Amino acid sequence: MLPPELPPLPALTHAEAELIDRYLDVVDLLGRVNPAHSGDTYRGLRAAQALVGKATALRDALTLMHLRGEHELHGPTLARALRVLDGERRTGRVALPPGAD
């Protein structure tokens, strides 16, 4: 049986697609570094080291958008793209888990 088909990505410029990809790269690494989640320090160290390069790529994507005259981020469209790409789960790894109070 095939998995359910994902909704299509909204129409994005190349620069917007690059921004989304680089943002999710950074989010994934931040989720691995999050000290509120179990894991070993080496895994967090490796993620933190990789974060430098991914943050630079994110900056470069935003710089390219700005230089090309794309001065506004279209939040609803970009949020739809993030949802299609499992952004809610991925960004959830950055947040604190629910408290056991």
Secondary structure, DSSP 8 states (H G I E B T S, - for coil): -------------HHHHHHHHHHHHHHHHHHHH-TTS---HHHHHHHHHHHHHHHHHHHHHHHHHHHTT-----HHHHHHHHHHTTHHHHHHTTS------
